[in-house]
Amino acid sequence: MRSAASSALPRAVLSRAALASAVRTAVAAGGTRADLRRDAWGHGVDEVAGAAAAGSLQVLVDDDEIAQRLRMAGVDAVTSGSPDVDPFLFYGLPGAGTPPVMRLVGTVMSTKPLRAGDAVSYGYTHRAQEPTTVALVTGGYAQGIVRSLGNRALAEIDGVLRPIIGRVAMDVCVIDLQGAGAAEGAEVTYFGGQGPARDALAEWARITGLTVGELVGVAGMSSGREWRA
């Protein structure tokens, strides 16, 4: 591999604009209470609660300590009752029709040419059928990119979906560039955003047997979170 561009963990890039839009949609639909349990489904309870409060939504959280902290910040927080805001709509999850609030992003650390027959990652579960170039990318099972996604799921590089190949490691995975190139330091979108990986969580759920909520929650809580306008 050529020299690594970065050793940073993947980032959960979160959109304030998408969250504000979801709050407005929820209020317009008659919603009154949003589900912010499990750290707001991995999105970060404090930031999400502030946006919900701006739309006069009550929020449901996990425990009294969180609720009291939020109340001191002017948020109407409770620990019981049922949410009436669809969390898929609120967080922009697949099928909801609202923009995704979270985009899980990795970084190309290095690239390497493979010859036909060359294998990658632990156990050599993938061998190149023809010469190609692969990218080593930040993001592994410790950040919610479940091991069963290896050899089955896709990630977005430069606006194109490419296969994740071989076994997913703890903090990195390998992506087949399929004859294309990729710059060191380039962003890789696992799910979310407005490109072809936007609704990838639905496919992840199908592959892994986990729910979309479980997948987005683990990814958001295990990666560095970065809020953008």
N, CA, C and O of each residue as an XYZ file, in Angstrom:
916
protein
N       0.833     -1.194      0.000
C       0.000      0.000      0.000
C       0.879      1.261      0.000
O       1.941      1.280      0.623
N       0.437      2.300     -0.693
C       1.132      3.570     -0.595
C       0.870      4.169      0.772
O      -0.033      3.719      1.478
N       1.632      5.164      1.158
C       1.549      5.715      2.506
C       0.150      6.163      2.852
O      -0.563      6.722      2.018
N      -0.242      5.913      4.100
C      -1.599      6.236      4.539
C      -1.797      7.736      4.621
O      -0.909      8.469      5.057
N      -2.972      8.188      4.198
C      -3.306      9.605      4.265
C      -3.809      9.994      5.639
O      -3.608     11.126      6.079
N      -4.471      9.054      6.330
C      -5.063      9.384      7.628
C      -5.326      8.110      8.387
O      -5.622      7.076      7.787
N      -5.222      8.167      9.693
C      -5.584      7.029     10.540
C      -6.841      7.330     11.345
O      -7.180      6.592     12.270
N      -7.527      8.405     10.999
C      -8.709      8.816     11.752
C      -9.835      7.811     11.573
O      -9.935      7.140     10.545
N     -10.677      7.720     12.591
C     -11.862      6.885     12.500
C     -12.880      7.553     11.578
O     -12.777      8.747     11.294
N     -13.866      6.780     11.112
C     -14.915      7.397     10.290
C     -15.700      8.432     11.086
O     -15.664      8.450     12.316
N     -16.405      9.285     10.368
C     -17.159     10.361     10.988
C     -18.638     10.224     10.656
O     -19.015      9.885      9.534
N     -19.455     10.493     11.646
C     -20.882     10.640     11.417
C     -21.133     12.126     11.168
O     -21.185     12.921     12.107
N     -21.287     12.489      9.907
C     -21.498     13.885      9.525
C     -23.001     14.151      9.574
O     -23.777     13.511      8.865
N     -23.403     15.101     10.416
C     -24.820     15.346     10.683
C     -25.221     16.718     10.178
O     -24.478     17.689     10.317
N     -26.408     16.784      9.590
C     -26.892     18.005      8.946
C     -27.936     18.710      9.807
O     -29.003     18.158     10.075
N     -27.626     19.920     10.232
C     -28.607     20.714     10.977
C     -29.790     21.086     10.095
O     -30.927     21.132     10.565
N     -29.528     21.352      8.819
C     -30.615     21.726      7.903
C     -31.591     20.567      7.732
O     -32.806     20.769      7.742
N     -31.060     19.345      7.575
C     -31.936     18.182      7.425
C     -32.746     17.941      8.689
O     -33.928     17.603      8.617
N     -32.117     18.112      9.847
C     -32.834     17.923     11.108
C     -33.925     18.972     11.279
O     -35.038     18.639     11.685
N     -33.628     20.229     10.976
C     -34.633     21.291     11.090
C     -35.802     21.026     10.154
O     -36.957     21.254     10.515
N     -35.503     20.542      8.943
C     -36.563     20.212      7.990
C     -37.435     19.077      8.521
O     -38.658     19.109      8.380
N     -36.801     18.070      9.135
C     -37.560     16.955      9.688
C     -38.456     17.404     10.835
O     -39.591     16.943     10.960
N     -37.948     18.301     11.666
C     -38.760     18.830     12.762
C     -39.982     19.549     12.215
O     -41.092     19.351     12.708
N     -39.790     20.375     11.208
C     -40.930     21.092     10.613
C     -41.944     20.117     10.027
O     -43.152     20.300     10.182
N     -41.450     19.082      9.355
C     -42.350     18.083      8.770
C     -43.126     17.350      9.856
O     -44.321     17.098      9.707
N     -42.449     17.010     10.949
C     -43.103     16.309     12.049
C     -44.187     17.157     12.689
O     -45.274     16.660     12.985
N     -43.900     18.428     12.903
C     -44.875     19.334     13.511
C     -46.069     19.521     12.584
O     -47.217     19.518     13.030
N     -45.792     19.685     11.283
C     -46.879     19.878     10.317
C     -47.787     18.653     10.244
O     -48.975     18.770      9.942
N     -47.219     17.469     10.525
C     -48.006     16.240     10.499
C     -48.750     15.998     11.805
O     -49.452     14.996     11.942
N     -48.603     16.907     12.765
C     -49.318     16.781     14.023
C     -48.552     16.080     15.119
O     -49.122     15.757     16.160
N     -47.257     15.836     14.905
C     -46.460     15.171     15.927
C     -46.218     16.068     17.126
O     -46.140     17.289     16.997
N     -46.100     15.450     18.297
C     -45.865     16.213     19.521
C     -44.676     15.685     20.332
O     -44.096     16.429     21.123
N     -44.304     14.408     20.147
C     -43.244     13.824     20.972
C     -42.314     12.998     20.084
O     -42.758     12.081     19.392
N     -41.015     13.331     20.107
C     -40.017     12.638     19.295
C     -39.206     11.665     20.144
O     -38.992     11.890     21.335
N     -38.765     10.595     19.518
C     -38.003      9.555     20.208
C     -36.512      9.892     20.159
O     -35.879      9.805     19.107
N     -35.955     10.281     21.327
C     -34.530     10.588     21.431
C     -33.814      9.589     22.334
O     -32.761      9.887     22.897
N     -34.395      8.410     22.462
C     -33.707      7.383     23.230
C     -32.496      6.857     22.448
O     -32.356      7.096     21.249
N     -31.630      6.136     23.165
C     -30.401      5.588     22.569
C     -29.582      6.709     21.919
O     -29.143      6.620     20.773
N     -29.399      7.793     22.736
C     -28.614      8.942     22.275
C     -29.156      9.491     20.962
O     -28.414      9.757     20.016
N     -30.490      9.653     20.939
C     -31.173     10.147     19.736
C     -30.816      9.285     18.531
O     -30.431      9.789     17.476
N     -30.953      7.982     18.712
C     -30.655      7.011     17.650
C     -29.238      7.217     17.104
O     -28.994      7.088     15.904
N     -28.310      7.541     18.015
C     -26.922      7.718     17.633
C     -26.581      9.081     17.077
O     -25.433      9.320     16.703
N     -27.547      9.982     17.012
C     -27.315     11.306     16.421
C     -26.814     12.334     17.443
O     -26.347     13.409     17.067
N     -26.913     11.996     18.744
C     -26.477     12.926     19.786
C     -27.664     13.631     20.407
O     -28.264     14.502     19.777
N     -28.014     13.269     21.634
C     -29.269     13.711     22.223
C     -29.315     15.221     22.451
O     -30.375     15.825     22.285
N     -28.214     15.839     22.820
C     -28.267     17.267     23.151
C     -28.566     18.128     21.929
O     -29.436     18.998     21.979
N     -27.862     17.896     20.854
C     -28.083     18.686     19.632
C     -29.480     18.443     19.071
O     -30.170     19.385     18.683
N     -29.891     17.185     19.031
C     -31.203     16.859     18.470
C     -32.313     17.421     19.351
O     -33.325     17.902     18.840
N     -32.133     17.365     20.666
C     -33.147     17.902     21.572
C     -33.324     19.401     21.368
O     -34.445     19.906     21.428
N     -32.225     20.117     21.127
C     -32.331     21.551     20.876
C     -33.152     21.853     19.642
O     -33.961     22.782     19.637
N     -32.945     21.063     18.586
C     -33.728     21.264     17.364
C     -35.194     20.928     17.585
O     -36.080     21.617     17.078
N     -35.448     19.869     18.342
C     -36.833     19.492     18.634
C     -37.529     20.572     19.446
O     -38.691     20.895     19.199
N     -36.809     21.131     20.420
C     -37.399     22.184     21.254
C     -37.719     23.421     20.432
O     -38.703     24.110     20.699
N     -36.895     23.704     19.436
C     -37.160     24.866     18.574
C     -38.470     24.704     17.823
O     -39.097     25.690     17.435
N     -38.886     23.451     17.617
C     -40.170     23.187     16.969
C     -41.268     22.869     17.956
O     -42.338     22.398     17.569
N     -41.012     23.124     19.248
C     -41.981     22.879     20.325
C     -42.369     21.405     20.450
O     -43.489     21.084     20.847
N     -41.448     20.521     20.113
C     -41.689     19.095     20.293
C     -41.199     18.659     21.677
O     -40.150     19.100     22.147
N     -41.964     17.804     22.305
C     -41.499     17.137     23.513
C     -40.583     15.989     23.086
O     -40.754     15.434     22.001
N     -39.603     15.625     23.940
C     -38.689     14.550     23.573
C     -38.716     13.456     24.630
O     -38.794     13.728     25.828
N     -38.650     12.221     24.164
C     -38.601     11.049     25.024
C     -37.159     10.575     25.110
O     -36.539     10.276     24.089
N     -36.615     10.506     26.339
C     -35.211     10.130     26.528
C     -35.119      8.929     27.466
O     -36.123      8.471     28.011
N     -33.893      8.429     27.642
C     -33.693      7.158     28.322
C     -33.839      7.219     29.834
O     -34.365      6.281     30.432
N     -33.389      8.295     30.468
C     -33.389      8.286     31.933
C     -33.552      9.698     32.490
O     -33.491     10.691     31.765
N     -33.762      9.749     33.819
C     -34.032     11.026     34.483
C     -32.839     11.973     34.438
O     -33.025     13.189     34.376
N     -31.632     11.448     34.470
C     -30.454     12.315     34.435
C     -30.398     13.107     33.129
O     -30.138     14.310     33.132
N     -30.643     12.418     32.019
C     -30.664     13.115     30.722
C     -31.821     14.099     30.685
O     -31.657     15.237     30.244
N     -32.986     13.669     31.144
C     -34.165     14.530     31.107
C     -33.946     15.807     31.912
O     -34.308     16.895     31.465
N     -33.358     15.676     33.089
C     -33.122     16.855     33.922
C     -32.126     17.806     33.266
O     -32.299     19.024     33.317
N     -31.092     17.254     32.654
C     -30.114     18.104     31.975
C     -30.761     18.880     30.836
O     -30.492     20.066     30.645
N     -31.608     18.201     30.089
C     -32.273     18.860     28.968
C     -33.287     19.901     29.445
O     -33.424     20.961     28.835
N     -33.986     19.603     30.521
C     -34.954     20.566     31.055
C     -34.257     21.856     31.479
O     -34.799     22.948     31.307
N     -33.050     21.723     32.035
C     -32.295     22.918     32.419
C     -31.937     23.767     31.197
O     -31.704     24.970     31.313
N     -31.898     23.129     30.030
C     -31.616     23.851     28.787
C     -32.896     24.295     28.084
O     -32.850     24.799     26.962
N     -34.035     24.106     28.743
C     -35.297     24.574     28.179
C     -36.012     23.588     27.287
O     -36.915     23.969     26.542
N     -35.622     22.314     27.348
C     -36.240     21.285     26.521
C     -37.287     20.543     27.339
O     -37.046     20.201     28.496
N     -38.438     20.295     26.747
C     -39.499     19.529     27.403
C     -39.163     18.046     27.229
O     -39.497     17.447     26.207
N     -38.504     17.458     28.227
C     -38.019     16.084     28.135
C     -38.739     15.196     29.127
O     -38.943     15.580     30.278
N     -39.131     13.993     28.679
C     -39.815     13.024     29.530
C     -39.142     11.662     29.366
O     -38.393     11.435     28.416
N     -39.422     10.764     30.304
C     -38.840      9.424     30.261
C     -39.892      8.332     30.112
O     -39.562      7.146     30.152
N     -41.145      8.716     29.941
C     -42.206      7.725     29.771
C     -43.184      8.208     28.711
O     -43.160      9.366     28.294
N     -44.043      7.291     28.288
C     -44.974      7.607     27.223
C     -44.451      7.094     25.893
O     -43.339      6.572     25.809
N     -45.252      7.246     24.868
C     -44.893      6.747     23.540
C     -44.686      7.915     22.578
O     -45.473      8.862     22.583
N     -43.637      7.861     21.750
C     -43.446      8.920     20.754
C     -44.500      8.819     19.659
O     -44.908      7.719     19.287
N     -44.940      9.955     19.145
C     -45.888      9.933     18.029
C     -45.273     10.493     16.743
O     -45.961     10.631     15.731
N     -43.990     10.812     16.785
C     -43.266     11.222     15.585
C     -42.537      9.998     15.037
O     -41.796      9.338     15.765
N     -42.742      9.698     13.770
C     -42.068      8.572     13.128
C     -40.563      8.817     13.137
O     -40.106      9.787     12.534
N     -39.774      7.965     13.805
C     -38.330      8.207     13.862
C     -37.659      8.127     12.495
O     -36.632      8.773     12.284
N     -38.205      7.360     11.567
C     -37.631      7.316     10.222
C     -37.766      8.680      9.549
O     -36.843      9.149      8.883
N     -38.927      9.311      9.729
C     -39.130     10.660      9.213
C     -38.214     11.648      9.929
O     -37.622     12.523      9.297
N     -38.103     11.507     11.236
C     -37.377     12.476     12.049
C     -35.881     12.451     11.748
O     -35.234     13.498     11.738
N     -35.327     11.261     11.501
C     -33.892     11.151     11.242
C     -33.563     10.960      9.757
O     -32.398     10.803      9.392
N     -34.590     10.973      8.907
C     -34.369     10.845      7.473
C     -33.848      9.479      7.070
O     -32.939      9.373      6.247
N     -34.416      8.441      7.643
C     -33.970      7.082      7.366
C     -34.677      6.519      6.131
O     -35.684      7.079      5.695
N     -34.173      5.432      5.565
C     -34.676      4.951      4.274
C     -36.188      4.805      4.209
O     -36.818      4.248      5.108
N     -36.754      5.320      3.120
C     -38.183      5.208      2.866
C     -39.028      6.312      3.445
O     -40.223      6.388      3.160
N     -38.430      7.182      4.261
C     -39.232      8.213      4.925
C     -39.527      9.398      4.017
O     -40.523     10.095      4.214
N     -38.680      9.634      3.032
C     -38.896     10.768      2.133
C     -38.327     12.072      2.642
O     -38.475     13.100      1.981
N     -37.674     12.065      3.806
C     -37.012     13.263      4.322
C     -35.498     13.090      4.182
O     -35.013     11.958      4.165
N     -34.741     14.189      4.083
C     -33.289     14.080      3.892
C     -32.623     13.382      5.067
O     -32.986     13.644      6.213
N     -31.656     12.498      4.817
C     -30.942     11.855      5.921
C     -30.230     12.889      6.792
O     -29.563     13.786      6.276
N     -30.373     12.763      8.096
C     -29.665     13.655      9.003
C     -28.208     13.215      9.138
O     -27.320     14.057      9.268
N     -27.955     11.913      9.109
C     -26.602     11.390      9.291
C     -26.050     10.825      7.990
O     -26.745     10.139      7.241
N     -24.772     11.137      7.742
C     -24.006     10.495      6.675
C     -22.751      9.906      7.302
O     -21.959     10.634      7.901
N     -22.559      8.595      7.171
C     -21.370      7.953      7.730
C     -20.260      7.983      6.688
O     -20.413      7.459      5.585
N     -19.134      8.606      7.055
C     -18.069      8.907      6.101
C     -16.754      8.295      6.566
O     -16.357      8.466      7.719
N     -16.087      7.587      5.675
C     -14.728      7.123      5.890
C     -13.773      7.881      4.991
O     -14.181      8.766      4.239
N     -12.496      7.528      5.074
C     -11.445      8.204      4.315
C     -10.549      7.174      3.649
O     -10.162      6.185      4.271
N     -10.221      7.405      2.388
C      -9.255      6.548      1.703
C      -7.876      6.779      2.320
O      -7.337      7.884      2.254
N      -7.314      5.738      2.915
C      -6.001      5.839      3.532
C      -4.884      5.562      2.526
O      -3.843      6.218      2.552
N      -5.102      4.598      1.649
C      -4.095      4.228      0.662
C      -4.750      3.361     -0.401
O      -5.869      2.883     -0.214
N      -4.060      3.157     -1.509
C      -4.547      2.282     -2.571
C      -3.462      1.284     -2.932
O      -2.282      1.500     -2.654
N      -3.879      0.180     -3.561
C      -2.942     -0.879     -3.904
C      -3.445     -1.628     -5.136
O      -4.627     -1.962     -5.208
N      -2.575     -1.896     -6.102
C      -2.990     -2.722     -7.241
C      -3.039     -4.193     -6.852
O      -2.207     -4.663     -6.076
N      -3.998     -4.908     -7.384
C      -4.090     -6.351     -7.203
C      -3.968     -7.033     -8.550
O      -4.470     -6.536     -9.558
N      -3.300     -8.173     -8.560
C      -3.270     -9.025     -9.734
C      -4.393    -10.050     -9.628
O      -4.911    -10.292     -8.538
N      -4.763    -10.642    -10.727
C      -5.752    -11.715    -10.684
C      -5.262    -12.804     -9.736
O      -4.126    -13.268     -9.840
N      -6.129    -13.205     -8.815
C      -5.771    -14.229     -7.846
C      -5.301    -13.690     -6.509
O      -5.268    -14.428     -5.525
N      -4.931    -12.397     -6.454
C      -4.520    -11.807     -5.180
C      -5.718    -11.749     -4.227
O      -6.851    -11.517     -4.649
N      -5.448    -11.963     -2.935
C      -6.506    -11.961     -1.925
C      -6.338    -10.781     -0.984
O      -5.256    -10.203     -0.881
N      -7.425    -10.425     -0.293
C      -7.388     -9.288      0.628
C      -7.996     -9.666      1.973
O      -8.851    -10.548      2.059
N      -7.544     -8.990      3.013
C      -8.086     -9.041      4.359
C      -7.951    -10.423      4.991
O      -7.454    -11.366      4.374
N      -8.411    -10.517      6.249
C      -8.258    -11.739      7.019
C      -8.987    -12.915      6.375
O     -10.118    -12.779      5.908
N      -8.330    -14.058      6.355
C      -8.982    -15.266      5.865
C      -9.084    -15.363      4.364
O      -9.520    -16.386      3.837
N      -8.687    -14.307      3.661
C      -8.690    -14.316      2.188
C     -10.052    -14.753      1.632
O     -10.126    -15.638      0.779
N     -11.114    -14.132      2.119
C     -12.455    -14.489      1.635
C     -12.758    -13.889      0.274
O     -13.776    -14.211     -0.338
N     -11.875    -13.015     -0.203
C     -12.058    -12.444     -1.541
C     -10.735    -12.535     -2.298
O      -9.680    -12.172     -1.779
N     -10.813    -13.024     -3.526
C      -9.673    -13.012     -4.436
C     -10.062    -12.291     -5.717
O     -11.151    -12.502     -6.251
N      -9.181    -11.453     -6.200
C      -9.462    -10.679     -7.413
C      -9.626    -11.617     -8.606
O      -8.802    -12.505     -8.825
N     -10.680    -11.415     -9.364
C     -10.908    -12.206    -10.566
C     -10.099    -11.681    -11.746
O      -9.848    -12.410    -12.706
N      -9.697    -10.430    -11.675
C      -8.913     -9.783    -12.725
C      -8.122     -8.654    -12.092
O      -8.424     -8.263    -10.965
N      -7.130     -8.118    -12.768
C      -6.358     -7.020    -12.178
C      -7.252     -5.839    -11.818
O      -8.148     -5.474    -12.579
N      -7.008     -5.255    -10.669
C      -7.808     -4.122    -10.210
C      -6.991     -3.315     -9.201
O      -5.845     -3.650     -8.902
N      -7.589     -2.267     -8.693
C      -6.989     -1.466     -7.629
C      -7.982     -1.409     -6.484
O      -9.182     -1.242     -6.701
N      -7.480     -1.548     -5.265
C      -8.347     -1.490     -4.096
C      -7.919     -0.337     -3.204
O      -6.781      0.130     -3.267
N      -8.859      0.116     -2.365
C      -8.594      1.199     -1.417
C      -8.772      0.680      0.000
O      -9.745     -0.008      0.307
N      -7.820      1.020      0.857
C      -7.965      0.773      2.297
C      -8.640      2.002      2.891
O      -8.153      3.122      2.739
N      -9.759      1.785      3.564
C     -10.639      2.883      3.978
C     -10.897      2.805      5.481
O     -11.086      1.716      6.023
N     -10.907      3.950      6.152
C     -11.254      3.978      7.566
C     -12.708      3.569      7.752
O     -13.589      3.970      6.991
N     -12.935      2.760      8.784
C     -14.280      2.294      9.095
C     -14.322      0.782      9.152
O     -14.069      0.107      8.155
N     -14.646      0.245     10.335
C     -14.720     -1.191     10.506
C     -15.827     -1.584     11.463
O     -16.701     -0.779     11.783
N     -15.785     -2.825     11.918
C     -16.903     -3.284     12.743
C     -16.972     -2.580     14.086
O     -18.035     -2.563     14.705
N     -15.871     -1.994     14.563
C     -15.925     -1.237     15.813
C     -16.728      0.038     15.663
O     -17.163      0.612     16.662
N     -16.934      0.492     14.441
C     -17.728      1.700     14.180
C     -19.073      1.367     13.536
O     -19.718      2.243     12.961
N     -19.495      0.115     13.628
C     -20.832     -0.236     13.168
C     -20.911     -0.718     11.739
O     -22.009     -0.956     11.235
N     -19.767     -0.873     11.059
C     -19.777     -1.449      9.714
C     -19.648     -2.955      9.915
O     -18.546     -3.502      9.963
N     -20.774     -3.595     10.028
C     -20.882     -4.964     10.514
C     -20.069     -5.911      9.625
O     -20.016     -5.736      8.408
N     -19.444     -6.905     10.237
C     -18.550     -7.799      9.503
C     -19.249     -8.506      8.347
O     -18.633     -8.771      7.314
N     -20.521     -8.810      8.517
C     -21.237     -9.525      7.454
C     -21.440     -8.679      6.203
O     -21.896     -9.196      5.183
N     -21.110     -7.380      6.259
C     -21.219     -6.531      5.064
C     -20.083     -6.794      4.082
O     -20.193     -6.449      2.905
N     -18.985     -7.405      4.552
C     -17.881     -7.712      3.659
C     -18.305     -8.657      2.541
O     -18.985     -9.651      2.794
N     -17.911     -8.355      1.316
C     -18.256     -9.126      0.114
C     -19.739     -9.058     -0.249
O     -20.201     -9.803     -1.114
N     -20.488     -8.167      0.410
C     -21.931     -8.118      0.138
C     -22.475     -6.700     -0.016
O     -23.475     -6.502     -0.707
N     -21.848     -5.724      0.602
C     -22.380     -4.359      0.588
C     -21.505     -3.453     -0.281
O     -20.422     -3.838     -0.720
N     -22.006     -2.247     -0.513
C     -21.337     -1.256     -1.348
C     -21.088      0.020     -0.560
O     -21.771      0.295      0.426
N     -20.111      0.792     -1.001
C     -19.859      2.121     -0.438
C     -19.627      3.084     -1.593
O     -19.249      2.673     -2.690
N     -19.856      4.359     -1.341
C     -19.805      5.377     -2.392
C     -18.462      6.113     -2.374
O     -18.076      6.699     -1.363
N     -17.760      6.073     -3.507
C     -16.534      6.834     -3.689
C     -16.668      7.643     -4.977
O     -16.961      7.092     -6.038
N     -16.453      8.952     -4.874
C     -16.560      9.833     -6.043
C     -17.887      9.659     -6.772
O     -17.945      9.681     -8.001
N     -18.960      9.484     -5.985
C     -20.302      9.425     -6.558
C     -20.695      8.094     -7.152
O     -21.762      7.989     -7.758
N     -19.858      7.059     -6.997
C     -20.141      5.743     -7.571
C     -20.083      4.696     -6.461
O     -19.198      4.740     -5.607
N     -21.028      3.756     -6.474
C     -21.023      2.672     -5.508
C     -20.003      1.614     -5.919
O     -19.984      1.164     -7.064
N     -19.149      1.221     -4.957
C     -18.127      0.210     -5.185
C     -18.249     -0.861     -4.097
O     -18.677     -0.557     -2.983
N     -17.879     -2.111     -4.405
C     -18.060     -3.182     -3.424
C     -17.030     -3.168     -2.299
O     -15.841     -2.939     -2.518
N     -17.527     -3.419     -1.086
C     -16.658     -3.705      0.058
C     -16.246     -5.168     -0.073
O     -17.100     -6.052     -0.139
N     -14.934     -5.424     -0.110
C     -14.469     -6.784     -0.362
C     -13.657     -7.309      0.819
O     -13.043     -6.546      1.565
N     -13.672     -8.635      0.967
C     -12.952     -9.261      2.063
C     -13.655     -9.036      3.386
O     -14.731     -8.441      3.444
N     -13.031     -9.521      4.447
C     -13.606     -9.357      5.777
C     -13.406     -7.926      6.270
O     -12.333     -7.345      6.107
N     -14.433     -7.379      6.862
C     -14.330     -6.062      7.497
C     -13.503     -6.215      8.772
O     -13.799     -7.067      9.609
N     -12.471     -5.394      8.917
C     -11.620     -5.447     10.103
C     -12.176     -4.516     11.186
O     -13.243     -3.927     11.013
N     -11.455     -4.388     12.294
C     -11.971     -3.606     13.413
C     -12.159     -2.134     13.055
O     -13.188     -1.546     13.385
N     -11.189     -1.541     12.393
C     -11.241     -0.103     12.117
C     -11.118      0.255     10.640
O     -11.161      1.434     10.288
N     -10.967     -0.741      9.771
C     -10.798     -0.474      8.334
C     -11.513     -1.535      7.516
O     -11.861     -2.606      8.014
N     -11.721     -1.212      6.259
C     -12.191     -2.203      5.300
C     -11.556     -1.908      3.949
O     -10.888     -0.888      3.780
N     -11.764     -2.799      2.990
C     -11.169     -2.678      1.663
C     -12.283     -2.541      0.638
O     -13.281     -3.259      0.693
N     -12.109     -1.623     -0.288
C     -13.099     -1.370     -1.334
C     -12.449     -1.560     -2.695
O     -11.366     -1.033     -2.947
N     -13.101     -2.305     -3.566
C     -12.619     -2.525     -4.932
C     -12.994     -1.314     -5.783
O     -14.174     -0.995     -5.932
N     -11.997     -0.648     -6.334
C     -12.246      0.540     -7.159
C     -12.652      0.190     -8.581
O     -13.028      1.076     -9.348
N     -12.583     -1.074     -8.945
C     -13.097     -1.570    -10.223
C     -12.541     -0.793    -11.417
O     -13.284     -0.388    -12.310
N     -11.249     -0.596    -11.416
C     -10.611      0.064    -12.542
C     -10.520      1.570    -12.419
O      -9.822      2.209    -13.206
N     -11.201      2.145    -11.461
C     -11.127      3.593    -11.240
C      -9.997      3.897    -10.257
O      -9.402      2.982     -9.688
N      -9.709      5.168    -10.063
C      -8.743      5.582     -9.067
C      -9.447      6.256     -7.905
O     -10.652      6.503     -7.951
N      -8.693      6.549     -6.874
C      -9.209      7.299     -5.730
C      -8.037      7.990     -5.062
O      -6.990      7.385     -4.831
N      -8.225      9.261     -4.755
C      -7.165     10.032     -4.114
C      -7.072      9.682     -2.641
O      -8.090      9.473     -1.981
N      -5.853      9.619     -2.126
C      -5.692      9.457     -0.689
C      -6.331     10.647      0.024
O      -6.119     11.798     -0.356
N      -7.111     10.357      1.055
C      -7.844     11.389      1.767
C      -9.248     11.613      1.234
O     -10.011     12.381      1.819
N      -9.609     10.954      0.127
C     -10.958     11.129     -0.431
C     -12.007     10.572      0.518
O     -11.766      9.591      1.223
N     -13.169     11.206      0.529
C     -14.273     10.738      1.361
C     -14.935      9.504      0.756
O     -15.047      9.366     -0.463
N     -15.364      8.622      1.635
C     -16.136      7.440      1.264
C     -17.425      7.479      2.078
O     -17.380      7.553      3.306
N     -18.562      7.429      1.409
C     -19.845      7.462      2.104
C     -20.388      6.048      2.226
O     -20.613      5.364      1.227
N     -20.595      5.625      3.454
C     -21.171      4.299      3.693
C     -22.695      4.340      3.596
O     -23.304      3.447      3.007
N     -23.300      5.359      4.164
C     -24.747      5.550      4.029
C     -25.069      7.011      4.271
O     -24.278      7.751      4.856
N     -26.269      7.422      3.801
C     -26.708      8.808      3.971
C     -26.233      9.703      2.847
O     -25.732      9.232      1.826
N     -26.396     11.006      3.052
C     -26.063     11.976      2.013
C     -27.132     12.027      0.937
O     -28.251     11.555      1.138
N     -26.785     12.597     -0.199
C     -27.741     12.734     -1.289
C     -27.340     11.927     -2.520
O     -28.011     11.999     -3.549
N     -26.257     11.161     -2.427
C     -25.788     10.364     -3.546
C     -26.365      8.958     -3.532
O     -27.362      8.705     -2.857
N     -25.748      8.040     -4.271
C     -26.308      6.685     -4.397
C     -26.283      5.861     -3.117
O     -26.961      4.836     -3.038
N     -25.515      6.284     -2.109
C     -25.505      5.552     -0.830
C     -26.562      6.073      0.139
O     -26.613      5.641      1.290
N     -27.392      6.984     -0.311
C     -28.371      7.632      0.587
C     -29.151      6.621      1.426
O     -29.232      6.767      2.646
N     -29.717      5.611      0.799
C     -30.574      4.659      1.510
C     -29.890      3.316      1.726
O     -30.562      2.291      1.836
N     -28.549      3.310      1.788
C     -27.820      2.048      1.944
C     -28.180      1.309      3.219
O     -28.030      0.089      3.277
N     -28.654      2.011      4.245
C     -29.017      1.338      5.493
C     -30.099      0.272      5.288
O     -30.136     -0.727      6.006
N     -30.965      0.489      4.321
C     -31.999     -0.514      4.057
C     -31.362     -1.822      3.586
O     -31.780     -2.904      3.997
N     -30.355     -1.718      2.728
C     -29.654     -2.905      2.255
C     -28.823     -3.521      3.379
O     -28.733     -4.744      3.487
N     -28.217     -2.678      4.216
C     -27.473     -3.187      5.367
C     -28.388     -4.013      6.274
O     -27.995     -5.072      6.763
N     -29.589     -3.531      6.491
C     -30.535     -4.248      7.346
C     -30.881     -5.601      6.738
O     -30.985     -6.602      7.447
N     -31.056     -5.623      5.428
C     -31.366     -6.888      4.754
C     -30.210     -7.881      4.893
O     -30.430     -9.064      5.151
N     -28.986     -7.398      4.720
C     -27.812     -8.267      4.762
C     -27.541     -8.781      6.171
O     -27.251     -9.962      6.360
N     -27.635     -7.900      7.155
C     -27.195     -8.237      8.516
C     -28.275     -8.845      9.392
O     -27.973     -9.545     10.358
N     -29.540     -8.579      9.058
C     -30.628     -9.004      9.925
C     -30.869     -8.062     11.089
O     -31.753     -8.304     11.911
N     -30.086     -6.981     11.168
C     -30.297     -5.963     12.193
C     -31.303     -4.934     11.684
O     -31.556     -4.848     10.482
N     -31.872     -4.158     12.597
C     -32.803     -3.116     12.180
C     -32.031     -1.870     11.747
O     -30.872     -1.678     12.116
N     -32.688     -1.042     10.970
C     -32.085      0.232     10.589
C     -31.739      1.049     11.827
O     -30.688      1.688     11.874
N     -32.617      1.034     12.831
C     -32.360      1.768     14.062
C     -31.111      1.279     14.778
O     -30.324      2.087     15.270
N     -30.921     -0.035     14.841
C     -29.716     -0.583     15.463
C     -28.473     -0.166     14.702
O     -27.471      0.214     15.308
N     -28.527     -0.233     13.408
C     -27.356      0.077     12.581
C     -26.960      1.539     12.685
O     -25.786      1.850     12.887
N     -27.922      2.435     12.550
C     -27.589      3.863     12.599
C     -27.176      4.270     14.000
O     -26.310      5.128     14.168
N     -27.788      3.662     15.011
C     -27.440      4.001     16.382
C     -26.015      3.631     16.737
O     -25.290      4.440     17.315
N     -25.603      2.414     16.399
C     -24.240      1.980     16.693
C     -23.231      2.814     15.910
O     -22.216      3.242     16.459
N     -23.506      3.044     14.638
C     -22.580      3.835     13.822
C     -22.417      5.244     14.383
O     -21.301      5.755     14.464
N     -23.520      5.868     14.767
C     -23.451      7.231     15.279
C     -22.752      7.336     16.615
O     -22.050      8.315     16.869
N     -22.932      6.339     17.479
C     -22.324      6.388     18.808
C     -20.870      5.938     18.800
O     -20.133      6.216     19.746
N     -20.446      5.243     17.739
C     -19.089      4.691     17.697
C     -18.127      5.510     16.847
O     -16.925      5.244     16.857
N     -18.623      6.490     16.121
C     -17.791      7.300     15.233
C     -17.724      8.734     15.771
O     -18.556      9.139     16.582
N     -16.749      9.477     15.322
C     -16.698     10.888     15.683
C     -17.846     11.642     15.028
O     -18.037     11.543     13.816
N     -18.610     12.393     15.809
C     -19.749     13.137     15.245
C     -19.341     14.549     14.884
O     -18.607     15.208     15.621
N     -19.821     14.999     13.755
C     -19.499     16.330     13.251
C     -20.760     16.965     12.671
O     -21.295     16.502     11.664
N     -21.225     18.029     13.319
C     -22.412     18.719     12.837
C     -22.026     19.796     11.810
O     -21.071     20.549     12.001
N     -22.792     19.844     10.727
C     -22.598     20.845      9.690
C     -23.916     21.569      9.431
O     -24.991     21.083      9.782
N     -23.810     22.721      8.822
C     -25.020     23.482      8.498
C     -25.921     22.707      7.561
O     -26.985     23.196      7.183
